[in-house]
Amino acid sequence: FTYLSQARWAFLPQICDASPRVSTQAMSMNKPLLMNRNIMGGWKYMLPGVTGEEFNDILDFRAQLRKILDNTRGKDNPYTPLKFVRENFGNAIAGMRLLEFVMSHWGDRIDL
């Protein structure tokens, strides 16, 4: 985590990662992401302008890179990835979502 703690943002160019842990690790350190829009499962962490920026391919990569570089330079960083993680993930929130999912699919067979 030493390198990530020194970074202004994290770069996730891959597409074959169903649950990229580095994305939540970076956001938990309040580091915005520059993420490939075509990633298999990390898209749920991306809210452009809030948790970072996304790119589709080389055609829009340069513009998105410029945006995150400019936005993370100085003190007026508009990204709030840590706040997003706290409001949308974690044990309490994930636990309630899991309970709702289980009860909606198997509530007649389970006594919790």
C-alpha positions as CSV (number, residue, x, y, z in Angstrom):
1,F,0.0,0.0,0.0
2,T,3.0,2.3,0.2
3,Y,2.9,3.2,-3.5
4,L,-0.8,3.7,-3.5
5,S,-0.7,5.9,-0.4
6,Q,1.8,8.2,-2.3
7,A,-0.3,8.3,-5.5
8,R,-2.9,10.9,-6.4
9,W,-5.1,8.3,-8.2
10,A,-5.1,4.6,-9.2
11,F,-5.0,3.3,-12.7
12,L,-7.1,0.2,-13.6
13,P,-6.6,-0.6,-17.3
14,Q,-7.6,-4.3,-17.1
15,I,-10.8,-5.8,-18.4
16,C,-10.5,-9.4,-17.1
17,D,-11.0,-8.8,-13.4
18,A,-14.4,-9.6,-12.0
19,S,-13.7,-8.0,-8.6
20,P,-10.6,-5.8,-8.6
21,R,-9.7,-5.4,-4.9
22,V,-7.3,-2.6,-5.7
23,S,-10.3,-0.4,-6.6
24,T,-11.8,-0.6,-3.2
25,Q,-8.4,-0.4,-1.5
26,A,-7.7,2.8,-3.4
27,M,-11.1,4.3,-2.7
28,S,-10.7,3.4,1.0
29,M,-7.6,5.4,0.9
30,N,-9.5,8.3,-0.8
31,K,-7.7,7.8,-4.1
32,P,-9.9,8.2,-7.2
33,L,-9.7,5.7,-10.0
34,L,-9.0,5.9,-13.7
35,M,-10.8,2.7,-14.7
36,N,-11.5,0.9,-18.0
37,R,-15.2,1.0,-18.6
38,N,-15.1,-2.5,-20.0
39,I,-13.9,-4.2,-16.8
40,M,-15.9,-7.4,-16.0
41,G,-17.0,-6.5,-12.5
42,G,-15.4,-3.4,-11.1
43,W,-17.8,-1.1,-12.8
44,K,-20.0,-1.0,-9.7
45,Y,-17.3,1.1,-8.0
46,M,-17.2,3.7,-10.7
47,L,-19.3,6.9,-10.6
48,P,-17.6,9.3,-12.9
49,G,-16.8,12.6,-11.3
50,V,-17.2,11.1,-7.8
51,T,-15.0,8.1,-7.6
52,G,-12.8,9.0,-10.5
53,E,-13.1,8.7,-14.3
54,E,-13.6,5.9,-16.8
55,F,-12.4,5.3,-20.3
56,N,-13.6,3.1,-23.1
57,D,-10.6,2.6,-25.3
58,I,-7.6,4.5,-26.7
59,L,-10.0,7.0,-28.4
60,D,-11.1,8.6,-25.1
61,F,-8.2,7.6,-22.8
62,R,-6.3,10.8,-23.4
63,A,-9.2,13.0,-22.5
64,Q,-10.0,11.0,-19.3
65,L,-6.4,10.9,-18.3
66,R,-6.1,14.7,-18.7
67,K,-9.3,15.1,-16.6
68,I,-8.1,13.1,-13.7
69,L,-4.6,14.6,-13.8
70,D,-6.0,18.1,-13.8
71,N,-8.6,17.3,-11.1
72,T,-6.2,15.7,-8.7
73,R,-3.6,18.5,-9.0
74,G,-3.9,20.9,-6.0
75,K,-6.4,21.1,-3.2
76,D,-9.6,21.4,-5.2
77,N,-9.9,17.7,-5.9
78,P,-13.6,17.1,-6.7
79,Y,-13.5,13.3,-6.1
80,T,-14.9,11.7,-2.9
81,P,-14.2,8.0,-3.3
82,L,-13.9,7.3,0.5
83,K,-17.3,8.9,1.1
84,F,-18.8,6.8,-1.7
85,V,-17.4,3.6,-0.1
86,R,-18.7,4.5,3.3
87,E,-22.1,5.3,2.0
88,N,-22.5,2.3,-0.4
89,F,-20.3,-0.6,1.0
90,G,-19.1,-2.1,4.2
91,N,-20.4,-4.8,6.6
92,A,-23.7,-3.1,7.7
93,I,-24.8,-2.1,4.2
94,A,-23.6,-5.3,2.5
95,G,-25.2,-7.4,5.2
96,M,-28.6,-5.7,4.8
97,R,-28.4,-6.2,1.0
98,L,-27.5,-9.8,1.4
99,L,-30.4,-10.3,3.8
100,E,-32.8,-8.7,1.4
101,F,-31.5,-10.8,-1.4
102,V,-31.8,-14.0,0.6
103,M,-35.3,-13.2,1.9
104,S,-36.6,-12.2,-1.5
105,H,-35.4,-15.5,-3.1
106,W,-35.7,-18.1,-0.3
107,G,-37.6,-16.3,2.5
108,D,-40.2,-19.1,2.5
109,R,-37.5,-21.7,3.3
110,I,-35.3,-19.8,5.7
111,D,-36.0,-18.7,9.3
112,L,-33.6,-16.0,10.2
